[in-house]
Amino acid sequence: MYPAYLKAGHNGTLKQLCEQARKMLESCSICPRRCKVNRLKGEQGFCKTGLLPKVCSFMPHHGEEPPISGERGSGTIFFSHCNMACTYCQNYEFSQLEEGREVEFEELAGFMLQLQDMGCHNINFVTPTHVMPQILQALIIAIPKGLKIPLVYNTGGYELAQVIKLLDGIVDIYMPDMRYADNDMAVKYSQAPDYPQYNQQALEQMHRQVGVADRDNAGIIRRGLIIRHLVLPQNISGTEKIMQFIAGKLSPEAYISLMSQYLPCYKAEEFPEINRRITSAEYEAAQKIMRACGLNNGWIQESHGLDRFAGTNIKPI
Ligand code: SF4
């Protein structure tokens, strides 16, 4: 059955998974931070989110990777807050400040259905990690009302593999970042201790579930893993180690989006070494490493410095 969640919705598995995920909120251990707060009672941990999910915006997005946006756009839902705290975040108004509002599960289900009605190719959850149980809850409401387009799990990649395991048979397209290969960098720029270790374990789990990205006749990805690697100034992202991991532990066929659009936003000015865009030479060096590792499947941005939010109006709901 496609998308995968339809089967899980009809045979009762989704309800069981949802219950299991919801229990994890009681002493929250949804992500590597393991804050242990009781989110069922509204307590908040690092991600500043209690029981109800907070949404900043939802809309058809035409600036994602071409096999995700297609012609009709990717049905993007931008969640507020995040389990990372990137000093340079482009979305800081809602990822780290307060933009957005709490929504009931019915309303979240309604957003998904509206995006489907607008013709979007998929539902693209941006920063879903800290609200994964809430997404499952909304999915239970949306399926009987006719939701039938695939889900994209668009995550910063600071994930627990055992939590990702719960999404087996629910998510068809994983789109995680591989942001850092070096723990010191992850701590310094994103306050994410042990990011490389958690990130790599989670990607192995994602790859096990959905494999290499599979495109339909129109070039749209229907199922599989899309790995995003944001090239940061001065090779802070550790491109070589990351590409070696992908080629060696996942697959030389893995679909990679090599991102050149780094913008020094939010608190980047406090760190002179990242307070600039990347140079053409830095992007080309990352491309060469990718090729040298035998990785030839993916999206290289032809126009270096392309801003994927250009022309996209993220209007708060
Ligand atoms: S999801 Fe939020 S509250 Fe739960 S462990 Fe992660 S950061 Fe902490």
Boltz pocket constraint, residues with backbone or C-beta under 6 A from the ligand:
constraints:
  - pocket:
      binder: B
      contacts: [[A, 28], [A, 29], [A, 30], [A, 31], [A, 32], [A, 33], [A, 34], [A, 35], [A, 36], [A, 37], [A, 44], [A, 45], [A, 46], [A, 47], [A, 48], [A, 49], [A, 82], [A, 83], [A, 129], [A, 130], [A, 131]]
      max_distance: 6.0
